[in-house]
Amino acid sequence: MPVKRRATLVAYLFLLPALGLLAVFTFYPVIYGTVLSLFEYDIINPPRYVGLQQFRRLLGDRYFWIAIANSAKYILVVPVIQLGSILLAVLVNRRLRGIGAFRAAYYIPVITSWPVVGIMWTWMYDQQGVVNWILRSLDLISRPVSWLSHPTIALYAVMFVTMWKGLGWYMVIYLAGLQSIPAEYEEAAMLDGASRSRIFWRITVPLLRPYVLLASLISTMAAVKVFEEIYVMTRGGPFFSTYTMFMYIFDEAFQELNMGYAAALAVVLAAVILVFSVVNFRVFRSGGLEWY
């Protein structure tokens, strides 16, 4: 056997376990879920083919529109968390005493599980909790705020927790990006008289675009399919104000046993994620130095 063909065969053999896992845990569920969306199935009775009826039902489903609107609002965390992570990465990229401890402090929320984070923030958001105590001490509010039980505030209160927990994760991605940028670029720009803000926007940010693409993709997908924090902190309430697409899929599949309808919801959610992924690739696909 030629050497090139043997090397290719060995490479595919190494990939085989990973491809097998992908096929079982990713490709098969996606195909099965798509097929299931064409059936009415409640686990107890055999599946019954209904064609596109489940998708037509979505158009007149009030809870579907509530869930998709809340999921769309949740995407607002993406630009905020990305900008905050970049600024934080620039801050911790400096060689200062104790910077390692500072980085570790920001990474602790990332490795803390969602149930622990959700319970902790539920206590902190309580009327007698730390958040209200701090705001009242600073005279920013006159009376305690019902953060998780007020319909117009609850979603944004949960979104803040998502940002707080994810900041350290994206900071690590951007920190790796910053440390891959040669120091010569910044030094040359400084010699040419460019200001620090101009260096940041013309050199640092364009060279970070591949990392921005990665982080934006991950955070957009996480925002669209948010579930754990909602489930632990509000269960979709009050009055469906935090009811997102994943919560609706969970309820339809495991509370109502409407597996076919839940699969149709999941297909729509996958299509939305695909659209946002294409937009991210379009916006951040190119990078490189810009004129300063």
Sine and cosine of phi, psi and omega as CSV:
sin_phi,cos_phi,sin_psi,cos_psi,sin_omega,cos_omega
0.00,0.00,0.73,-0.69,0.02,-1.00
-0.85,0.53,0.48,-0.88,-0.07,-1.00
-0.88,0.48,-0.67,0.74,-0.04,-1.00
-0.88,0.47,-0.70,0.72,-0.01,-1.00
-0.92,0.39,-0.60,0.80,0.01,-1.00
-0.91,0.42,-0.64,0.77,0.03,-1.00
-0.90,0.44,-0.64,0.77,0.03,-1.00
-0.90,0.44,-0.66,0.75,0.00,-1.00
-0.89,0.45,-0.68,0.73,0.02,-1.00
-0.89,0.46,-0.65,0.76,0.02,-1.00
-0.88,0.48,-0.70,0.72,0.02,-1.00
-0.92,0.40,-0.55,0.84,0.04,-1.00
-0.91,0.42,-0.62,0.78,0.05,-1.00
-0.92,0.38,-0.55,0.84,-0.02,-1.00
-0.98,0.22,-0.33,0.95,-0.14,-0.99
-0.83,0.56,-0.73,0.68,0.01,-1.00
-0.86,0.51,-0.68,0.73,-0.01,-1.00
-0.91,0.41,-0.66,0.75,0.02,-1.00
-0.90,0.43,-0.60,0.80,0.04,-1.00
-0.89,0.45,-0.70,0.72,0.03,-1.00
-0.90,0.43,-0.66,0.75,0.04,-1.00
-0.88,0.48,-0.67,0.74,-0.03,-1.00
-0.89,0.45,-0.67,0.75,-0.07,-1.00
-0.97,0.25,-0.69,0.72,-0.16,-0.99
-0.98,-0.18,-0.13,0.99,0.00,-1.00
-0.83,-0.55,-0.88,0.48,-0.12,-0.99
-0.92,0.40,-0.71,0.71,-0.02,-1.00
-0.89,0.46,-0.73,0.68,0.04,-1.00
-0.87,0.49,-0.60,0.80,0.00,-1.00
-0.90,0.43,-0.73,0.68,-0.01,-1.00
-0.91,0.41,-0.70,0.71,-0.01,-1.00
-0.89,0.46,-0.67,0.74,0.01,-1.00
-0.90,0.44,-0.63,0.78,0.02,-1.00
-0.91,0.42,-0.69,0.73,0.03,-1.00
-0.91,0.41,-0.66,0.75,-0.03,-1.00
-0.89,0.46,-0.48,0.88,-0.01,-1.00
-0.90,0.43,-0.24,0.97,0.02,-1.00
-1.00,-0.07,0.07,1.00,-0.05,-1.00
-0.84,-0.55,0.39,-0.92,0.18,-0.98
-0.98,-0.20,0.86,-0.51,-0.14,-0.99
-0.54,-0.84,0.81,-0.59,-0.02,-1.00
-0.87,-0.49,0.35,0.94,0.00,-1.00
0.96,0.26,-0.67,0.74,-0.08,-1.00
-0.97,0.25,-0.74,0.67,-0.03,-1.00
-0.99,-0.13,0.38,-0.92,0.02,-1.00
-0.89,0.46,0.50,-0.87,0.02,-1.00
-0.87,0.50,0.61,-0.79,0.03,-1.00
-0.85,-0.53,0.83,-0.56,-0.05,-1.00
-0.92,0.38,0.80,-0.60,0.01,-1.00
-0.79,-0.61,0.11,0.99,0.02,-1.00
0.91,0.40,-0.73,-0.68,-0.05,-1.00
-1.00,-0.03,0.27,0.96,-0.06,-1.00
-0.86,0.51,-0.61,0.79,-0.01,-1.00
-0.89,0.45,-0.61,0.79,-0.01,-1.00
-0.95,0.31,-0.59,0.81,0.05,-1.00
-0.92,0.40,-0.56,0.83,0.02,-1.00
-0.90,0.44,-0.54,0.84,-0.02,-1.00
-0.85,0.52,-0.61,0.79,-0.10,-0.99
-0.88,0.48,-0.54,0.84,-0.01,-1.00
-0.97,-0.23,0.21,0.98,-0.05,-1.00
-1.00,-0.03,0.94,-0.35,-0.03,-1.00
-0.87,0.50,-0.66,0.75,-0.06,-1.00
-0.94,0.35,-0.50,0.87,0.07,-1.00
-0.89,0.45,-0.70,0.71,-0.02,-1.00
-0.94,0.35,-0.57,0.82,0.08,-1.00
-0.89,0.45,-0.71,0.70,-0.05,-1.00
-0.91,0.42,-0.67,0.74,-0.05,-1.00
-0.95,0.31,-0.53,0.85,0.06,-1.00
-0.92,0.39,-0.68,0.74,0.02,-1.00
-0.92,0.40,-0.61,0.79,0.04,-1.00
-0.91,0.41,-0.61,0.79,0.04,-1.00
-0.90,0.43,-0.66,0.75,0.05,-1.00
-0.89,0.46,-0.57,0.82,-0.06,-1.00
-0.90,0.43,-0.39,0.92,0.00,-1.00
-0.92,0.40,-0.29,0.96,0.04,-1.00
-0.86,0.51,-0.37,0.93,0.00,-1.00
-0.94,0.34,-0.37,0.93,-0.12,-0.99
-0.90,0.45,-0.84,0.54,-0.01,-1.00
-0.88,0.47,-0.60,0.80,-0.03,-1.00
-0.91,0.42,-0.72,0.69,-0.05,-1.00
-0.94,0.34,-0.55,0.84,0.01,-1.00
-0.94,0.35,-0.72,0.70,0.01,-1.00
-0.90,0.44,-0.69,0.73,0.03,-1.00
-0.88,0.47,-0.64,0.77,-0.01,-1.00
-0.92,0.38,-0.64,0.77,0.02,-1.00
-0.89,0.45,-0.73,0.68,0.00,-1.00
-0.89,0.46,-0.65,0.76,0.01,-1.00
-0.91,0.41,-0.64,0.77,0.02,-1.00
-0.90,0.43,-0.65,0.76,0.05,-1.00
-0.88,0.47,-0.64,0.77,-0.01,-1.00
-0.91,0.42,-0.72,0.70,-0.08,-1.00
-1.00,0.09,-0.04,1.00,0.03,-1.00
-0.99,0.17,-0.13,0.99,-0.01,-1.00
-0.98,0.20,0.49,-0.87,0.03,-1.00
-1.00,0.01,1.00,0.05,-0.01,-1.00
-0.86,-0.52,0.39,-0.92,0.03,-1.00
-0.92,0.38,0.74,-0.67,0.04,-1.00
0.99,0.17,0.16,0.99,-0.06,-1.00
-0.92,0.39,-0.48,0.88,0.03,-1.00
-0.89,0.46,-0.68,0.73,0.02,-1.00
-0.91,0.41,-0.61,0.79,0.02,-1.00
-0.89,0.46,-0.70,0.71,0.04,-1.00
-0.88,0.47,-0.70,0.72,-0.02,-1.00
-0.88,0.48,-0.62,0.78,-0.02,-1.00
-0.88,0.48,-0.63,0.78,0.01,-1.00
-0.97,0.25,-0.33,0.94,-0.03,-1.00
-1.00,0.00,-0.28,0.96,-0.04,-1.00
-0.84,0.55,-0.71,0.71,0.03,-1.00
-0.86,0.51,-0.50,0.86,-0.03,-1.00
-0.90,0.44,-0.64,0.77,-0.07,-1.00
-1.00,-0.01,0.01,1.00,0.06,-1.00
-1.00,0.04,0.72,-0.69,-0.09,-1.00
-0.93,0.36,0.43,-0.90,-0.03,-1.00
-0.88,0.48,-0.65,0.76,0.05,-1.00
-0.85,0.53,-0.66,0.75,0.01,-1.00
-0.91,0.40,-0.73,0.69,0.00,-1.00
-0.88,0.47,-0.69,0.72,-0.03,-1.00
-0.89,0.46,-0.71,0.71,0.00,-1.00
-0.91,0.42,-0.66,0.75,-0.02,-1.00
-0.88,0.48,-0.72,0.69,-0.01,-1.00
-0.95,0.30,-0.46,0.89,0.09,-1.00
-0.89,0.45,-0.66,0.75,0.08,-1.00
-0.90,0.43,-0.68,0.73,-0.05,-1.00
-0.93,0.38,-0.52,0.86,0.01,-1.00
-0.99,0.13,-0.09,1.00,-0.02,-1.00
-0.86,0.51,0.41,-0.91,-0.01,-1.00
-0.84,0.54,-0.54,0.84,0.04,-1.00
-0.98,-0.18,0.28,0.96,-0.09,-1.00
-0.99,0.12,-0.03,-1.00,-0.09,-1.00
-0.91,0.41,-0.63,0.78,-0.07,-1.00
-0.88,0.47,-0.75,0.66,0.02,-1.00
-0.91,0.42,-0.60,0.80,-0.01,-1.00
-0.89,0.45,-0.70,0.72,0.00,-1.00
-0.90,0.43,-0.73,0.69,-0.04,-1.00
-0.91,0.43,-0.60,0.80,0.05,-1.00
-0.94,0.33,-0.58,0.81,0.03,-1.00
-0.90,0.43,-0.53,0.85,0.01,-1.00
-1.00,0.01,0.08,1.00,-0.02,-1.00
0.87,0.49,0.48,0.88,0.04,-1.00
-1.00,0.08,-0.41,0.91,0.09,-1.00
-0.72,-0.70,0.49,-0.87,-0.02,-1.00
-1.00,-0.07,-0.42,0.91,0.02,-1.00
-0.61,-0.80,0.38,-0.93,-0.05,-1.00
-0.85,0.53,0.62,-0.79,0.01,-1.00
-0.99,-0.16,0.68,-0.74,0.05,-1.00
-1.00,0.06,0.99,0.15,-0.16,-0.99
-0.86,0.51,-0.68,0.73,-0.10,-0.99
-0.98,-0.20,-0.03,1.00,0.00,-1.00
-0.88,-0.47,0.12,0.99,0.07,-1.00
-0.98,-0.19,0.83,-0.55,-0.11,-0.99
-0.86,0.52,-0.52,0.86,-0.05,-1.00
-1.00,0.03,-0.18,0.98,-0.06,-1.00
-0.94,-0.35,-0.53,0.85,-0.21,-0.98
-0.82,0.58,-0.70,0.71,-0.05,-1.00
-0.88,0.47,-0.67,0.74,-0.03,-1.00
-0.94,0.33,-0.53,0.85,0.06,-1.00
-0.90,0.43,-0.66,0.75,0.03,-1.00
-0.94,0.34,-0.62,0.78,0.03,-1.00
-0.87,0.50,-0.60,0.80,0.03,-1.00
-0.89,0.46,-0.63,0.78,0.02,-1.00
-0.91,0.42,-0.64,0.77,0.06,-1.00
-0.86,0.51,-0.70,0.72,0.01,-1.00
-0.91,0.42,-0.69,0.72,-0.02,-1.00
-0.86,0.50,-0.68,0.73,-0.05,-1.00
-0.96,0.27,-0.55,0.83,-0.10,-1.00
-1.00,0.06,-0.27,0.96,-0.09,-1.00
-0.81,0.58,-0.72,0.69,-0.04,-1.00
-0.91,0.42,-0.58,0.82,-0.01,-1.00
-0.91,0.42,-0.75,0.66,-0.01,-1.00
-0.95,0.30,-0.47,0.88,0.08,-1.00
-0.86,0.51,-0.65,0.76,0.00,-1.00
-0.90,0.44,-0.65,0.76,0.03,-1.00
-0.88,0.47,-0.73,0.68,-0.02,-1.00
-0.94,0.33,-0.52,0.86,0.04,-1.00
-0.90,0.44,-0.66,0.76,0.07,-1.00
-0.88,0.47,-0.63,0.78,0.03,-1.00
-0.91,0.41,-0.70,0.72,0.00,-1.00
-0.88,0.47,-0.63,0.77,-0.04,-1.00
-0.97,0.25,-0.19,0.98,0.07,-1.00
-1.00,-0.01,-0.15,0.99,0.01,-1.00
-0.99,0.13,0.85,-0.53,-0.01,-1.00
-0.87,0.50,0.70,-0.72,-0.02,-1.00
-0.91,0.42,-0.34,0.94,-0.04,-1.00
-0.88,0.47,-0.55,0.83,-0.01,-1.00
-0.88,0.48,-0.74,0.67,-0.02,-1.00
-0.91,0.40,-0.65,0.76,-0.01,-1.00
-0.90,0.43,-0.66,0.75,0.01,-1.00
-0.90,0.43,-0.65,0.76,0.01,-1.00
-0.92,0.40,-0.62,0.79,0.02,-1.00
-0.91,0.42,-0.62,0.78,0.05,-1.00
-0.90,0.43,-0.52,0.86,0.03,-1.00
-0.98,0.18,-0.05,1.00,0.06,-1.00
1.00,-0.03,0.21,0.98,0.01,-1.00
-0.95,0.30,0.64,-0.77,0.02,-1.00
-0.96,0.27,0.25,-0.97,-0.02,-1.00
-0.90,0.43,-0.63,0.77,0.00,-1.00
-0.92,0.40,-0.61,0.79,0.02,-1.00
-0.92,0.38,-0.63,0.78,0.05,-1.00
-0.89,0.46,-0.66,0.76,-0.03,-1.00
-0.89,0.45,-0.75,0.67,-0.10,-0.99
-0.98,0.17,-0.45,0.89,-0.08,-1.00
-0.99,-0.15,-0.39,0.92,-0.03,-1.00
-0.89,-0.45,-0.82,0.57,-0.11,-0.99
-0.90,0.43,-0.81,0.59,-0.07,-1.00
-0.89,0.46,-0.72,0.69,0.04,-1.00
-0.87,0.50,-0.61,0.79,0.00,-1.00
-0.96,0.27,-0.30,0.95,0.03,-1.00
-1.00,0.05,-0.04,1.00,-0.13,-0.99
-0.83,0.56,-0.65,0.76,0.05,-1.00
-0.87,0.50,-0.58,0.82,0.02,-1.00
-0.96,0.27,-0.58,0.81,0.06,-1.00
-0.89,0.45,-0.65,0.76,0.03,-1.00
-0.87,0.48,-0.74,0.67,0.00,-1.00
-0.87,0.49,-0.77,0.64,-0.05,-1.00
-0.91,0.41,-0.62,0.78,0.01,-1.00
-0.92,0.40,-0.65,0.76,0.04,-1.00
-0.87,0.50,-0.76,0.65,-0.05,-1.00
-0.89,0.46,-0.72,0.70,-0.08,-1.00
-0.95,0.33,-0.55,0.83,0.04,-1.00
-0.91,0.41,-0.70,0.71,0.02,-1.00
-0.89,0.45,-0.65,0.76,0.01,-1.00
-0.91,0.42,-0.61,0.79,-0.03,-1.00
-0.94,0.35,-0.66,0.75,-0.03,-1.00
-0.92,0.39,-0.59,0.81,-0.03,-1.00
-0.96,-0.28,0.56,0.83,0.02,-1.00
-0.86,0.51,0.67,-0.74,-0.01,-1.00
-0.52,-0.85,-0.81,0.59,-0.20,-0.98
-0.84,0.54,-0.77,0.64,-0.05,-1.00
-0.90,0.44,-0.60,0.80,0.04,-1.00
-0.91,0.42,-0.71,0.70,-0.07,-1.00
-0.90,0.44,-0.67,0.75,-0.05,-1.00
-0.96,0.27,-0.62,0.78,-0.18,-0.98
-1.00,-0.05,-0.60,0.80,-0.10,-0.99
-0.72,-0.69,-0.26,0.97,-0.11,-0.99
0.81,0.58,0.49,0.87,0.04,-1.00
1.00,-0.05,-0.18,0.98,-0.02,-1.00
-1.00,0.00,-0.07,-1.00,-0.12,0.99
-0.99,0.17,0.59,-0.80,0.02,-1.00
0.80,0.59,0.66,0.75,0.05,-1.00
0.90,0.44,0.29,0.96,-0.04,-1.00
-0.95,0.32,-0.31,0.95,0.06,-1.00
-0.87,-0.50,0.40,0.92,-0.05,-1.00
-0.99,0.15,0.95,-0.31,-0.05,-1.00
-0.97,-0.24,0.08,-1.00,-0.06,-1.00
-0.87,0.49,-0.66,0.75,-0.03,-1.00
-0.93,0.36,-0.57,0.82,0.06,-1.00
-0.90,0.44,-0.65,0.76,-0.01,-1.00
-0.92,0.40,-0.68,0.73,0.03,-1.00
-0.87,0.49,-0.69,0.72,0.00,-1.00
-0.87,0.49,-0.72,0.69,-0.02,-1.00
-0.89,0.45,-0.71,0.70,-0.03,-1.00
-0.91,0.42,-0.62,0.78,-0.07,-1.00
-0.98,0.22,-0.73,0.69,-0.19,-0.98
-0.94,-0.34,-0.20,0.98,0.09,-1.00
-0.98,-0.21,-0.72,0.69,-0.05,-1.00
-1.00,-0.09,-0.22,0.97,-0.04,-1.00
0.86,0.51,0.51,0.86,0.11,-0.99
-1.00,-0.04,0.97,0.24,-0.11,-0.99
-0.89,0.45,-0.64,0.77,-0.01,-1.00
-0.90,0.43,-0.70,0.71,-0.01,-1.00
-0.92,0.39,-0.64,0.77,0.05,-1.00
-0.88,0.47,-0.62,0.78,0.04,-1.00
-0.91,0.42,-0.62,0.78,0.05,-1.00
-0.90,0.44,-0.66,0.75,0.06,-1.00
-0.88,0.48,-0.66,0.76,-0.01,-1.00
-0.92,0.40,-0.58,0.81,0.04,-1.00
-0.90,0.44,-0.69,0.72,0.03,-1.00
-0.89,0.46,-0.67,0.74,0.01,-1.00
-0.89,0.46,-0.66,0.75,0.03,-1.00
-0.89,0.46,-0.62,0.78,0.02,-1.00
-0.91,0.42,-0.66,0.75,0.03,-1.00
-0.89,0.46,-0.69,0.72,0.01,-1.00
-0.89,0.47,-0.64,0.77,0.01,-1.00
-0.88,0.47,-0.68,0.74,0.00,-1.00
-0.88,0.47,-0.73,0.68,-0.01,-1.00
-0.91,0.42,-0.55,0.83,0.02,-1.00
-0.91,0.41,-0.67,0.74,0.03,-1.00
-0.89,0.46,-0.67,0.74,0.02,-1.00
-0.88,0.48,-0.69,0.72,0.02,-1.00
-0.87,0.49,-0.69,0.73,0.01,-1.00
-0.90,0.44,-0.63,0.78,0.00,-1.00
-0.90,0.45,-0.68,0.74,-0.11,-0.99
-0.97,0.23,-0.67,0.74,-0.17,-0.98
-0.93,-0.36,0.27,0.96,-0.12,-0.99
-0.94,0.33,-0.47,0.88,-0.02,-1.00
-0.95,-0.31,0.51,-0.86,0.02,-1.00
-0.49,-0.87,-0.07,-1.00,0.02,-1.00
0.77,-0.64,0.09,-1.00,-0.04,-1.00
-0.92,0.39,0.54,-0.84,0.09,-1.00
-0.86,-0.51,0.35,-0.94,-0.01,-1.00
-0.91,0.41,0.74,-0.67,-0.01,-1.00
-0.89,-0.46,0.00,0.00,0.00,0.00
